[in-house]
Amino acid sequence: MAAKKVVKKSAKKSAAKAKNGNGNGYKGHRPGSAKEKLHQLFDKHGPEKARPLALKLAAASTVATSFSQFRRGSK
């Protein structure tokens, strides 16, 4: 009898991510994701327009951290 190959769960997850095209969207985010939309809004219209959407998605402290990273990334 041939030995049965055991596949770890983590290997299955990474294969699924690769199959879904993770990282092929805007700024490395999955196409159509909320993060991709937020980055696009921030880059096109600035933090004033992107803040309401960001506050719907995350806590205020997370938004402040994310926006500071966006600014550093665009320079």
N, CA, C and O atoms as a CHARMM CRD file, in Angstrom:
* protein
*
  300
    1    1 MET  N      0.82100  -1.18700   0.00000 PROA 1      0.00000
    2    1 MET  CA     0.00000   0.00000   0.00000 PROA 1      0.00000
    3    1 MET  C      0.86600   1.25300   0.00000 PROA 1      0.00000
    4    1 MET  O      1.92200   1.29100   0.63200 PROA 1      0.00000
    5    2 ALA  N      0.42100   2.24800  -0.69500 PROA 2      0.00000
    6    2 ALA  CA     1.14700   3.51400  -0.74100 PROA 2      0.00000
    7    2 ALA  C      0.77800   4.34500   0.47200 PROA 2      0.00000
    8    2 ALA  O     -0.34800   4.28200   0.96500 PROA 2      0.00000
    9    3 ALA  N      1.73500   5.12200   0.94700 PROA 3      0.00000
   10    3 ALA  CA     1.48700   5.98800   2.10200 PROA 3      0.00000
   11    3 ALA  C      0.58300   7.14200   1.68600 PROA 3      0.00000
   12    3 ALA  O      0.72900   7.70600   0.60100 PROA 3      0.00000
   13    4 LYS  N     -0.34500   7.47800   2.56200 PROA 4      0.00000
   14    4 LYS  CA    -1.27000   8.57500   2.28300 PROA 4      0.00000
   15    4 LYS  C     -0.59300   9.90000   2.61700 PROA 4      0.00000
   16    4 LYS  O     -0.01600  10.05300   3.69400 PROA 4      0.00000
   17    5 LYS  N     -0.66200  10.84500   1.70400 PROA 5      0.00000
   18    5 LYS  CA    -0.03600  12.14400   1.90300 PROA 5      0.00000
   19    5 LYS  C     -0.91200  13.00500   2.82000 PROA 5      0.00000
   20    5 LYS  O     -2.11500  13.14400   2.60100 PROA 5      0.00000
   21    6 VAL  N     -0.28400  13.57500   3.84200 PROA 6      0.00000
   22    6 VAL  CA    -0.99300  14.42200   4.78800 PROA 6      0.00000
   23    6 VAL  C     -0.71800  15.88100   4.43500 PROA 6      0.00000
   24    6 VAL  O      0.43600  16.28600   4.29600 PROA 6      0.00000
   25    7 VAL  N     -1.78800  16.66800   4.29200 PROA 7      0.00000
   26    7 VAL  CA    -1.65900  18.08700   3.95600 PROA 7      0.00000
   27    7 VAL  C     -2.09300  18.90600   5.16700 PROA 7      0.00000
   28    7 VAL  O     -3.19800  18.73000   5.68000 PROA 7      0.00000
   29    8 LYS  N     -1.22600  19.79100   5.61500 PROA 8      0.00000
   30    8 LYS  CA    -1.54200  20.63800   6.76500 PROA 8      0.00000
   31    8 LYS  C     -2.59800  21.66900   6.38900 PROA 8      0.00000
   32    8 LYS  O     -2.72800  22.05400   5.22700 PROA 8      0.00000
   33    9 LYS  N     -3.35800  22.11200   7.40900 PROA 9      0.00000
   34    9 LYS  CA    -4.38500  23.12800   7.16800 PROA 9      0.00000
   35    9 LYS  C     -3.78000  24.43000   6.66400 PROA 9      0.00000
   36    9 LYS  O     -4.36300  25.09800   5.81000 PROA 9      0.00000
   37   10 SER  N     -2.60300  24.79600   7.19200 PROA 10     0.00000
   38   10 SER  CA    -1.97500  26.04600   6.76100 PROA 10     0.00000
   39   10 SER  C     -1.60500  25.99900   5.28700 PROA 10     0.00000
   40   10 SER  O     -1.67000  27.01300   4.59200 PROA 10     0.00000
   41   11 ALA  N     -1.21800  24.82500   4.81300 PROA 11     0.00000
   42   11 ALA  CA    -0.89500  24.68800   3.39200 PROA 11     0.00000
   43   11 ALA  C     -2.15000  24.85800   2.54200 PROA 11     0.00000
   44   11 ALA  O     -2.09600  25.41500   1.44600 PROA 11     0.00000
   45   12 LYS  N     -3.27600  24.37700   3.05300 PROA 12     0.00000
   46   12 LYS  CA    -4.53400  24.52300   2.32200 PROA 12     0.00000
   47   12 LYS  C     -4.94000  25.99000   2.24900 PROA 12     0.00000
   48   12 LYS  O     -5.40900  26.45800   1.21100 PROA 12     0.00000
   49   13 LYS  N     -4.75900  26.71700   3.35800 PROA 13     0.00000
   50   13 LYS  CA    -5.13800  28.12800   3.38800 PROA 13     0.00000
   51   13 LYS  C     -4.28900  28.93900   2.41700 PROA 13     0.00000
   52   13 LYS  O     -4.81500  29.78100   1.68900 PROA 13     0.00000
   53   14 SER  N     -2.97400  28.69400   2.40000 PROA 14     0.00000
   54   14 SER  CA    -2.10600  29.47000   1.51600 PROA 14     0.00000
   55   14 SER  C     -2.39600  29.14900   0.05400 PROA 14     0.00000
   56   14 SER  O     -2.30300  30.02300  -0.80800 PROA 14     0.00000
   57   15 ALA  N     -2.74200  27.90900  -0.22300 PROA 15     0.00000
   58   15 ALA  CA    -3.10600  27.54200  -1.59600 PROA 15     0.00000
   59   15 ALA  C     -4.40000  28.23900  -2.00200 PROA 15     0.00000
   60   15 ALA  O     -4.54100  28.67300  -3.14500 PROA 15     0.00000
   61   16 ALA  N     -5.34500  28.34800  -1.07100 PROA 16     0.00000
   62   16 ALA  CA    -6.60700  29.02200  -1.36700 PROA 16     0.00000
   63   16 ALA  C     -6.37800  30.50500  -1.60700 PROA 16     0.00000
   64   16 ALA  O     -6.99500  31.08600  -2.49900 PROA 16     0.00000
   65   17 LYS  N     -5.49700  31.13200  -0.82100 PROA 17     0.00000
   66   17 LYS  CA    -5.20100  32.54700  -1.01400 PROA 17     0.00000
   67   17 LYS  C     -4.56700  32.77800  -2.38100 PROA 17     0.00000
   68   17 LYS  O     -4.92100  33.73000  -3.07600 PROA 17     0.00000
   69   18 ALA  N     -3.64700  31.92700  -2.76300 PROA 18     0.00000
   70   18 ALA  CA    -2.99000  32.07200  -4.06200 PROA 18     0.00000
   71   18 ALA  C     -3.99700  31.89900  -5.19300 PROA 18     0.00000
   72   18 ALA  O     -3.92200  32.59400  -6.20700 PROA 18     0.00000
   73   19 LYS  N     -4.93200  30.98200  -5.02200 PROA 19     0.00000
   74   19 LYS  CA    -5.94000  30.73300  -6.04400 PROA 19     0.00000
   75   19 LYS  C     -6.88300  31.92700  -6.19200 PROA 19     0.00000
   76   19 LYS  O     -7.34100  32.22200  -7.29600 PROA 19     0.00000
   77   20 ASN  N     -7.17500  32.61200  -5.08800 PROA 20     0.00000
   78   20 ASN  CA    -8.09300  33.74600  -5.12000 PROA 20     0.00000
   79   20 ASN  C     -7.43900  35.02100  -5.64000 PROA 20     0.00000
   80   20 ASN  O     -8.12900  36.02600  -5.81300 PROA 20     0.00000
   81   21 GLY  N     -6.15300  35.01500  -5.89000 PROA 21     0.00000
   82   21 GLY  CA    -5.49200  36.20500  -6.40200 PROA 21     0.00000
   83   21 GLY  C     -5.24600  37.24700  -5.34400 PROA 21     0.00000
   84   21 GLY  O     -5.29800  38.44200  -5.63400 PROA 21     0.00000
   85   22 ASN  N     -4.98100  36.83000  -4.12500 PROA 22     0.00000
   86   22 ASN  CA    -4.75400  37.76300  -3.02200 PROA 22     0.00000
   87   22 ASN  C     -3.55100  38.64800  -3.32900 PROA 22     0.00000
   88   22 ASN  O     -2.48400  38.14500  -3.68100 PROA 22     0.00000
   89   23 GLY  N     -3.71400  39.95000  -3.19800 PROA 23     0.00000
   90   23 GLY  CA    -2.60000  40.85700  -3.38700 PROA 23     0.00000
   91   23 GLY  C     -2.46500  41.43200  -4.78400 PROA 23     0.00000
   92   23 GLY  O     -1.50400  42.15200  -5.05500 PROA 23     0.00000
   93   24 ASN  N     -3.39300  41.13900  -5.67600 PROA 24     0.00000
   94   24 ASN  CA    -3.28600  41.64500  -7.04400 PROA 24     0.00000
   95   24 ASN  C     -4.02900  42.95400  -7.24500 PROA 24     0.00000
   96   24 ASN  O     -4.02500  43.51100  -8.34300 PROA 24     0.00000
   97   25 GLY  N     -4.66100  43.44400  -6.20300 PROA 25     0.00000
   98   25 GLY  CA    -5.43000  44.67800  -6.31100 PROA 25     0.00000
   99   25 GLY  C     -4.58500  45.90000  -6.02300 PROA 25     0.00000
  100   25 GLY  O     -3.35600  45.83300  -6.00200 PROA 25     0.00000
  101   26 TYR  N     -5.24800  47.00500  -5.80400 PROA 26     0.00000
  102   26 TYR  CA    -4.61200  48.29600  -5.54700 PROA 26     0.00000
  103   26 TYR  C     -3.79600  48.24400  -4.26500 PROA 26     0.00000
  104   26 TYR  O     -4.31300  47.84400  -3.22200 PROA 26     0.00000
  105   27 LYS  N     -2.54100  48.63800  -4.32300 PROA 27     0.00000
  106   27 LYS  CA    -1.61700  48.67100  -3.17500 PROA 27     0.00000
  107   27 LYS  C     -1.49100  47.30800  -2.49100 PROA 27     0.00000
  108   27 LYS  O     -1.26300  47.23800  -1.28300 PROA 27     0.00000
  109   28 GLY  N     -1.63800  46.23800  -3.25200 PROA 28     0.00000
  110   28 GLY  CA    -1.44300  44.89700  -2.70700 PROA 28     0.00000
  111   28 GLY  C     -2.63300  44.29000  -2.00600 PROA 28     0.00000
  112   28 GLY  O     -2.50500  43.22300  -1.40500 PROA 28     0.00000
  113   29 HSD  N     -3.79700  44.93500  -2.05900 PROA 29     0.00000
  114   29 HSD  CA    -4.99200  44.39000  -1.41000 PROA 29     0.00000
  115   29 HSD  C     -5.79600  43.56500  -2.40200 PROA 29     0.00000
  116   29 HSD  O     -5.65300  43.71800  -3.61500 PROA 29     0.00000
  117   30 ARG  N     -6.63200  42.70000  -1.87700 PROA 30     0.00000
  118   30 ARG  CA    -7.47500  41.85600  -2.70200 PROA 30     0.00000
  119   30 ARG  C     -8.44500  42.73100  -3.48800 PROA 30     0.00000
  120   30 ARG  O     -9.04600  43.63900  -2.91300 PROA 30     0.00000
  121   31 PRO  N     -8.61200  42.48400  -4.78100 PROA 31     0.00000
  122   31 PRO  CA    -9.51300  43.29900  -5.59400 PROA 31     0.00000
  123   31 PRO  C    -10.93700  43.31100  -5.03800 PROA 31     0.00000
  124   31 PRO  O    -11.49600  42.26000  -4.72400 PROA 31     0.00000
  125   32 GLY  N    -11.51700  44.50200  -4.92100 PROA 32     0.00000
  126   32 GLY  CA   -12.87000  44.66300  -4.42900 PROA 32     0.00000
  127   32 GLY  C    -13.00500  44.71800  -2.91700 PROA 32     0.00000
  128   32 GLY  O    -14.11000  44.87200  -2.39800 PROA 32     0.00000
  129   33 SER  N    -11.88200  44.59100  -2.19800 PROA 33     0.00000
  130   33 SER  CA   -11.95600  44.59500  -0.73400 PROA 33     0.00000
  131   33 SER  C    -12.16600  46.01500  -0.20900 PROA 33     0.00000
  132   33 SER  O    -11.94300  46.99800  -0.91600 PROA 33     0.00000
  133   34 ALA  N    -12.59700  46.09300   1.03800 PROA 34     0.00000
  134   34 ALA  CA   -12.82200  47.39700   1.66500 PROA 34     0.00000
  135   34 ALA  C    -11.51500  48.16700   1.80200 PROA 34     0.00000
  136   34 ALA  O    -11.48900  49.38600   1.63400 PROA 34     0.00000
  137   35 LYS  N    -10.43300  47.46000   2.10700 PROA 35     0.00000
  138   35 LYS  CA    -9.14000  48.12900   2.24500 PROA 35     0.00000
  139   35 LYS  C     -8.69000  48.72600   0.91100 PROA 35     0.00000
  140   35 LYS  O     -8.12700  49.82000   0.87500 PROA 35     0.00000
  141   36 GLU  N     -8.93900  48.01400  -0.16900 PROA 36     0.00000
  142   36 GLU  CA    -8.57700  48.53300  -1.48800 PROA 36     0.00000
  143   36 GLU  C     -9.36900  49.81000  -1.78800 PROA 36     0.00000
  144   36 GLU  O     -8.81200  50.79200  -2.27900 PROA 36     0.00000
  145   37 LYS  N    -10.66700  49.78800  -1.48900 PROA 37     0.00000
  146   37 LYS  CA   -11.51500  50.95400  -1.73800 PROA 37     0.00000
  147   37 LYS  C    -11.08100  52.13900  -0.88000 PROA 37     0.00000
  148   37 LYS  O    -11.08600  53.28200  -1.33700 PROA 37     0.00000
  149   38 LEU  N    -10.70800  51.85900   0.36100 PROA 38     0.00000
  150   38 LEU  CA   -10.26200  52.91100   1.26700 PROA 38     0.00000
  151   38 LEU  C     -8.96300  53.55400   0.77600 PROA 38     0.00000
  152   38 LEU  O     -8.83000  54.77700   0.79700 PROA 38     0.00000
  153   39 HSD  N     -8.01400  52.73900   0.33800 PROA 39     0.00000
  154   39 HSD  CA    -6.75400  53.27200  -0.19500 PROA 39     0.00000
  155   39 HSD  C     -7.00800  54.15100  -1.41600 PROA 39     0.00000
  156   39 HSD  O     -6.43600  55.23400  -1.53700 PROA 39     0.00000
  157   40 GLN  N     -7.86000  53.68700  -2.31000 PROA 40     0.00000
  158   40 GLN  CA    -8.15100  54.46100  -3.51100 PROA 40     0.00000
  159   40 GLN  C     -8.80800  55.79400  -3.16300 PROA 40     0.00000
  160   40 GLN  O     -8.45100  56.83000  -3.72400 PROA 40     0.00000
  161   41 LEU  N     -9.75200  55.76800  -2.25400 PROA 41     0.00000
  162   41 LEU  CA   -10.43800  56.98500  -1.83400 PROA 41     0.00000
  163   41 LEU  C     -9.45900  57.95400  -1.18300 PROA 41     0.00000
  164   41 LEU  O     -9.50200  59.15500  -1.44900 PROA 41     0.00000
  165   42 PHE  N     -8.57800  57.43900  -0.33300 PROA 42     0.00000
  166   42 PHE  CA    -7.59200  58.27200   0.34600 PROA 42     0.00000
  167   42 PHE  C     -6.64300  58.91700  -0.66800 PROA 42     0.00000
  168   42 PHE  O     -6.34500  60.10800  -0.57500 PROA 42     0.00000
  169   43 ASP  N     -6.17400  58.12900  -1.63100 PROA 43     0.00000
  170   43 ASP  CA    -5.21900  58.65600  -2.61300 PROA 43     0.00000
  171   43 ASP  C     -5.85600  59.66400  -3.56800 PROA 43     0.00000
  172   43 ASP  O     -5.19700  60.62300  -3.97200 PROA 43     0.00000
  173   44 LYS  N     -7.11500  59.46900  -3.93500 PROA 44     0.00000
  174   44 LYS  CA    -7.77300  60.36900  -4.88500 PROA 44     0.00000
  175   44 LYS  C     -8.31000  61.63600  -4.23400 PROA 44     0.00000
  176   44 LYS  O     -8.19500  62.72300  -4.80000 PROA 44     0.00000
  177   45 HSD  N     -8.90400  61.49700  -3.03100 PROA 45     0.00000
  178   45 HSD  CA    -9.61600  62.62200  -2.42900 PROA 45     0.00000
  179   45 HSD  C     -9.05500  63.08000  -1.09200 PROA 45     0.00000
  180   45 HSD  O     -9.51000  64.08800  -0.55100 PROA 45     0.00000
  181   46 GLY  N     -8.09000  62.37200  -0.55200 PROA 46     0.00000
  182   46 GLY  CA    -7.48700  62.78600   0.70900 PROA 46     0.00000
  183   46 GLY  C     -8.16200  62.19300   1.93400 PROA 46     0.00000
  184   46 GLY  O     -9.17500  61.50300   1.82300 PROA 46     0.00000
  185   47 PRO  N     -7.59500  62.46700   3.10600 PROA 47     0.00000
  186   47 PRO  CA    -8.10000  61.86500   4.33700 PROA 47     0.00000
  187   47 PRO  C     -9.49600  62.34400   4.75900 PROA 47     0.00000
  188   47 PRO  O    -10.22200  61.60700   5.42700 PROA 47     0.00000
  189   48 GLU  N     -9.87300  63.55700   4.38000 PROA 48     0.00000
  190   48 GLU  CA   -11.17900  64.08100   4.78900 PROA 48     0.00000
  191   48 GLU  C    -12.32300  63.25200   4.20400 PROA 48     0.00000
  192   48 GLU  O    -13.30800  62.98200   4.89100 PROA 48     0.00000
  193   49 LYS  N    -12.19600  62.85100   2.94600 PROA 49     0.00000
  194   49 LYS  CA   -13.24000  62.05800   2.29100 PROA 49     0.00000
  195   49 LYS  C    -13.17700  60.58700   2.71200 PROA 49     0.00000
  196   49 LYS  O    -14.20700  59.91400   2.75800 PROA 49     0.00000
  197   50 ALA  N    -11.98200  60.08500   3.01900 PROA 50     0.00000
  198   50 ALA  CA   -11.81700  58.66900   3.35000 PROA 50     0.00000
  199   50 ALA  C    -12.15000  58.35700   4.80500 PROA 50     0.00000
  200   50 ALA  O    -12.46500  57.21200   5.13000 PROA 50     0.00000
  201   51 ARG  N    -12.08700  59.35100   5.68300 PROA 51     0.00000
  202   51 ARG  CA   -12.29300  59.10200   7.11700 PROA 51     0.00000
  203   51 ARG  C    -13.66400  58.48800   7.45100 PROA 51     0.00000
  204   51 ARG  O    -13.69800  57.55100   8.24800 PROA 51     0.00000
  205   52 PRO  N    -14.79700  58.95600   6.89300 PROA 52     0.00000
  206   52 PRO  CA   -16.08500  58.33200   7.24100 PROA 52     0.00000
  207   52 PRO  C    -16.14500  56.84000   6.89900 PROA 52     0.00000
  208   52 PRO  O    -16.66500  56.04700   7.68400 PROA 52     0.00000
  209   53 LEU  N    -15.62200  56.45800   5.74400 PROA 53     0.00000
  210   53 LEU  CA   -15.60000  55.04400   5.37700 PROA 53     0.00000
  211   53 LEU  C    -14.69000  54.27300   6.32700 PROA 53     0.00000
  212   53 LEU  O    -15.03300  53.17300   6.75900 PROA 53     0.00000
  213   54 ALA  N    -13.55000  54.83600   6.64900 PROA 54     0.00000
  214   54 ALA  CA   -12.61000  54.16400   7.54500 PROA 54     0.00000
  215   54 ALA  C    -13.20700  53.96100   8.92700 PROA 54     0.00000
  216   54 ALA  O    -12.99200  52.91800   9.54400 PROA 54     0.00000
  217   55 LEU  N    -13.94900  54.93500   9.41800 PROA 55     0.00000
  218   55 LEU  CA   -14.56700  54.81500  10.74300 PROA 55     0.00000
  219   55 LEU  C    -15.66600  53.75400  10.77100 PROA 55     0.00000
  220   55 LEU  O    -15.93500  53.17000  11.82100 PROA 55     0.00000
  221   56 LYS  N    -16.30200  53.50200   9.62600 PROA 56     0.00000
  222   56 LYS  CA   -17.28000  52.41900   9.54900 PROA 56     0.00000
  223   56 LYS  C    -16.59700  51.05700   9.62100 PROA 56     0.00000
  224   56 LYS  O    -17.17300  50.09200  10.12400 PROA 56     0.00000
  225   57 LEU  N    -15.36600  50.98500   9.11400 PROA 57     0.00000
  226   57 LEU  CA   -14.66000  49.71000   9.03600 PROA 57     0.00000
  227   57 LEU  C    -13.86600  49.37800  10.28900 PROA 57     0.00000
  228   57 LEU  O    -13.67600  48.20200  10.60000 PROA 57     0.00000
  229   58 ALA  N    -13.39600  50.39100  11.01700 PROA 58     0.00000
  230   58 ALA  CA   -12.49400  50.13000  12.14000 PROA 58     0.00000
  231   58 ALA  C    -12.65900  51.18100  13.23200 PROA 58     0.00000
  232   58 ALA  O    -13.37200  52.17000  13.06400 PROA 58     0.00000
  233   59 ALA  N    -11.98300  50.94400  14.35500 PROA 59     0.00000
  234   59 ALA  CA   -12.00000  51.88000  15.47200 PROA 59     0.00000
  235   59 ALA  C    -11.20900  53.13800  15.12600 PROA 59     0.00000
  236   59 ALA  O    -10.37100  53.12800  14.22500 PROA 59     0.00000
  237   60 ALA  N    -11.48300  54.21700  15.84800 PROA 60     0.00000
  238   60 ALA  CA   -10.82800  55.50200  15.55800 PROA 60     0.00000
  239   60 ALA  C     -9.32000  55.42500  15.70500 PROA 60     0.00000
  240   60 ALA  O     -8.60100  56.02400  14.90500 PROA 60     0.00000
  241   61 SER  N     -8.82000  54.71200  16.69700 PROA 61     0.00000
  242   61 SER  CA    -7.36500  54.60300  16.88400 PROA 61     0.00000
  243   61 SER  C     -6.71800  53.84700  15.72800 PROA 61     0.00000
  244   61 SER  O     -5.60700  54.17500  15.31300 PROA 61     0.00000
  245   62 THR  N     -7.40400  52.84900  15.21600 PROA 62     0.00000
  246   62 THR  CA    -6.89800  52.09700  14.06700 PROA 62     0.00000
  247   62 THR  C     -6.85300  52.98500  12.82800 PROA 62     0.00000
  248   62 THR  O     -5.91000  52.91500  12.04000 PROA 62     0.00000
  249   63 VAL  N     -7.86700  53.81200  12.66200 PROA 63     0.00000
  250   63 VAL  CA    -7.93400  54.72200  11.51200 PROA 63     0.00000
  251   63 VAL  C     -6.78400  55.71200  11.55800 PROA 63     0.00000
  252   63 VAL  O     -6.15000  55.96500  10.53400 PROA 63     0.00000
  253   64 ALA  N     -6.50300  56.27400  12.71900 PROA 64     0.00000
  254   64 ALA  CA    -5.40600  57.23600  12.84800 PROA 64     0.00000
  255   64 ALA  C     -4.07700  56.58500  12.48800 PROA 64     0.00000
  256   64 ALA  O     -3.25500  57.19200  11.80100 PROA 64     0.00000
  257   65 THR  N     -3.86100  55.36600  12.94300 PROA 65     0.00000
  258   65 THR  CA    -2.62700  54.64200  12.63100 PROA 65     0.00000
  259   65 THR  C     -2.53700  54.35200  11.14100 PROA 65     0.00000
  260   65 THR  O     -1.48600  54.54100  10.52800 PROA 65     0.00000
  261   66 SER  N     -3.63800  53.89400  10.56200 PROA 66     0.00000
  262   66 SER  CA    -3.65100  53.55700   9.13700 PROA 66     0.00000
  263   66 SER  C     -3.37900  54.78400   8.27600 PROA 66     0.00000
  264   66 SER  O     -2.61900  54.70800   7.31100 PROA 66     0.00000
  265   67 PHE  N     -3.99100  55.91100   8.61700 PROA 67     0.00000
  266   67 PHE  CA    -3.80300  57.11800   7.82000 PROA 67     0.00000
  267   67 PHE  C     -2.36800  57.61700   7.90000 PROA 67     0.00000
  268   67 PHE  O     -1.83300  58.11100   6.90700 PROA 67     0.00000
  269   68 SER  N     -1.73900  57.49800   9.05300 PROA 68     0.00000
  270   68 SER  CA    -0.34300  57.92100   9.15600 PROA 68     0.00000
  271   68 SER  C      0.54300  57.02100   8.29800 PROA 68     0.00000
  272   68 SER  O      1.52900  57.48500   7.72500 PROA 68     0.00000
  273   69 GLN  N      0.19500  55.73400   8.20800 PROA 69     0.00000
  274   69 GLN  CA     0.94100  54.82800   7.34100 PROA 69     0.00000
  275   69 GLN  C      0.69300  55.14600   5.87100 PROA 69     0.00000
  276   69 GLN  O      1.61400  55.06700   5.05800 PROA 69     0.00000
  277   70 PHE  N     -0.54100  55.50600   5.52200 PROA 70     0.00000
  278   70 PHE  CA    -0.85300  55.87800   4.13800 PROA 70     0.00000
  279   70 PHE  C      0.00400  57.07500   3.71800 PROA 70     0.00000
  280   70 PHE  O      0.57100  57.08800   2.62500 PROA 70     0.00000
  281   71 ARG  N      0.09400  58.07600   4.59100 PROA 71     0.00000
  282   71 ARG  CA     0.86100  59.28600   4.27500 PROA 71     0.00000
  283   71 ARG  C      2.33400  58.96100   4.06400 PROA 71     0.00000
  284   71 ARG  O      2.96300  59.44700   3.12500 PROA 71     0.00000
  285   72 ARG  N      2.87700  58.12500   4.95900 PROA 72     0.00000
  286   72 ARG  CA     4.29500  57.75300   4.84000 PROA 72     0.00000
  287   72 ARG  C      4.54500  56.95500   3.57500 PROA 72     0.00000
  288   72 ARG  O      5.60000  57.09100   2.95600 PROA 72     0.00000
  289   73 GLY  N      3.58400  56.11900   3.18000 PROA 73     0.00000
  290   73 GLY  CA     3.73400  55.29200   2.00100 PROA 73     0.00000
  291   73 GLY  C      3.67000  56.07400   0.69500 PROA 73     0.00000
  292   73 GLY  O      4.24400  55.65700  -0.31100 PROA 73     0.00000
  293   74 SER  N      2.98200  57.19200   0.70900 PROA 74     0.00000
  294   74 SER  CA     2.80700  57.96600  -0.52000 PROA 74     0.00000
  295   74 SER  C      3.96100  58.92500  -0.77800 PROA 74     0.00000
  296   74 SER  O      4.06000  59.49100  -1.86700 PROA 74     0.00000
  297   75 LYS  N      4.83500  59.11700   0.20800 PROA 75     0.00000
  298   75 LYS  CA     5.95900  60.04600   0.02500 PROA 75     0.00000
  299   75 LYS  C      7.12800  59.38800  -0.64600 PROA 75     0.00000
  300   75 LYS  O      8.15300  60.03200  -0.87300 PROA 75     0.00000
